[in-house]
Amino acid sequence: MRLYPLKLVISKHLLRTYEKPIIYCPFSTLMLAVTKDIFIILTPQDSPNFEKLLDDGSRFGINRDYAEQASQNGLA
């Protein structure tokens, strides 16, 4: 599914699928694997929205940390 017009406004990971943000799917998989420490790389414009959604991670039972990446350079 192409999300081009929507991606101009909001990160695709924050879009809702079945009433939940898409980011919850990989989080639930990591939580089932008993992973407690999660590091998220964000763009500066998406950072406030993720912080609002995830807060400090305690309500999910995780420890989360963020880093901002100014340009999309990948993870390699």
C-alpha positions, -999 to 999 in steps of 0.1 A, spaced: 0 0 0 14 34 -10 11 60 17 26 90 -1 1 117 7 -3 107 43 35 104 49 38 141 43 18 148 75 26 118 98 50 89 101 35 57 87 43 40 120 18 63 137 -10 55 113 -38 34 127 -46 -1 116 -74 -19 134 -77 10 158 -40 8 169 -9 26 156 12 4 133 42 7 157 24 -15 182 28 -46 160 66 -48 163 64 -37 199 41 -66 208 64 -90 190 94 -77 210 75 -78 242 65 -115 236 102 -122 231 108 -106 265 128 -77 251 126 -48 275 151 -23 261 140 -7 228 159 20 209 140 40 182 155 62 155 133 91 146 132 121 124 131 154 143 96 162 131 82 128 143 99 128 176 72 147 196 44 124 183 63 92 193 71 107 227 34 115 232 23 80 222 49 60 240 58 83 269 85 66 289 74 31 280 64 21 315 28 14 307 41 -12 281 67 -26 305 96 -15 283 125 8 286 126 29 255 152 54 242 152 77 212 178 91 188 170 117 161 184 112 126 182 145 106 182 128 72 171 93 61 205 75 58 194 40 67 207 19 95 238 4 79 
